[in-house]
């Protein structure tokens, strides 16, 4: 390597030798990765075996034990339940496949190969596995998953055709389904349909056929055309509209003339008012947080139903600011057990579950039963990080975590909405290792409007709209959230009794429950607010959308004595998927609410994780909704009502009639007619109370 005459210049090795060396490193690292994955599976096997032995000694349920182990694994891996389930399935199935397990623990098989083999052969009998596993392992060393899967089925069908046919039928009933995977790049989601091979081939042929209905000069790529063809098939269409530039000279011109227009969007979208007006490029979001292009949201909003959410900006709560179980303060100096501390469901005074015919709007209070001056657990009012905004806004039932703005909700023609709300800015506070300027990351609902019909957006110039800055830039949002979670966990570790939560009795600081609070099932407004506050299951790393989750009582509801157990109020509810709900019910994991709506999950092993909400859960004073004064204050009960004078014999309009009105004039007339009918009902009830013998004679 060196010259014989001294320290000469080193010889540069040939490029091919360098490349070969790096390829050797890659091959070695691949083996090391396989060994590390095998060690993970073996460690999980030990954990599961010890848990099952302990459960058997204690007379526990093995199924609940496995569920708890899966939750522990998912939290430790920082993965979803689906990720943990794959590891569990492989660990469970490898016991019957010794050759595959041997190749795995020696680093010969990578993870995808092991998953493929175990996912197919786990339905085979021990005799069949003994017959074909040697050939399967030989194929696994040189084939990738799809080709390997097909080869395994060929070997199985030759060795045991009856067993293979039975396994395929069983897989058809257990594995078939459709799900959406939103892990793709650039806002691209995957529609994953698990169907039989024959059905998949038929679907592919149908997509290919509908793609062939455009001419060869269509500018779209094959992939884009196939995606458009799939959507067309889902809408019941038989051809695609060609996008070539030949107009009427296109050989397939007019092929889509007889196709009826598509139905409206079935979506729920959260979008800021500023975005709808073209004043900001802040993206809209789906209920699970998936961002939507603002211009697309504007298009959907023109044919949607709206609901306004009035919000205020509050500071992200730090554990030192509020009570989480070791004191009597609610974070704003008020006693949480005092008579003025109102629960979030509002009780008879109004709240998220008080949605009647006359509820809603600014007077009805928000889902948290608070007003702009209602203090939260962080002590935030209008002067504490923002002021509640007013004004007309259109919105769906969702809620933006920062700029309150339009939220588009779900409906047949598409429900859109907006929430308009307070200012935003930076909060100055001491924040440990963080900058002294801490963003205010959460909003709190202070008003919830009625659902309105579709509205036309004002015409605005949107040239370069995508280059506009967001309405309220929040630099460091995610890093601040991570720091807050770490701070919460450290604060609880100092005094473990803090882990009992801010409301260990599940009463939300209220002294007496409302009628809805002691009803097991939450009202529609309460459930909508809870799902808006937490966009997914609150269990750590779980990505199941809140819309598909169950509403869980953090402190269990007592069916025998509802007043004693946890109440059905916002401060005692969370969305949890079925799997993690059962894990909580079995006691494998427990959950409590900390101040501001943060959820602390913990288990007997000492694992703790904190889930922060997207929408602040406050504990304000009970709101006092202004009661409507009768339009006939001095009218005698014996005088005919307006309904009896003007609308006698008419059918009372329903809320659906009001919502389906096409013009503002019709909508106002129906609303006026409905008000007259409701007033008539109140007068009739008063007449009955005044002279019950006349209206309710004895039964003889």
Protein Blocks (a to p, Z undefined) as FASTA:
>chain_A
ZZfkbccddddddfklmmmmmmmmmmmmmmmmmmmmmmmmmmmmmmmmmmmmmmmmnopa
fklmmmmmmmmmmmmnopafklmmmmmmmmmmmmmmmmlmmmmmnomacfklmmmmmmmm
mmpcfklmmmmmmmmmmmmmmpcfklmmmmmmmmmmmmmmmlmmmmmmmmmmmmgccddd
fkbghhiacddddddfklmmmmmmmmmmmmmmpcfklcbdfklmmmmmmmmmmnopabdc
dfbfnljmpmkgoklmmpccdddddddddddfklmnopaccdcddfkopacdfklmmmmm
mmccdddddddddddddfklpcchiacbehiopafkbmklccfklpmnopjklccfkggc
jknopfkopafklccfkopafknopacdedjddddfbdcfklgcddddddfkopaddddd
dddddddddehjacfbdcdfbdcdfbdcddddddddddddfehklmpccfbdcehklmmm
mmmmmmmmmmmmmmmmlmnojblnonnopabdcfklmpfbacfklmmmmmmmpmbdfbgh
iabdfklpccddfbacdfklmmlmccddfklgccddfklmmmmmnomaccdddehhiacd
ddfkopacddddfbdcdddddddddddddfblmbcfkbccfklmmmgoiacddfklmmmp
mbfklmmmmmmmmmmmmmmmmmmmmmmmmmmmlmmccfZZ
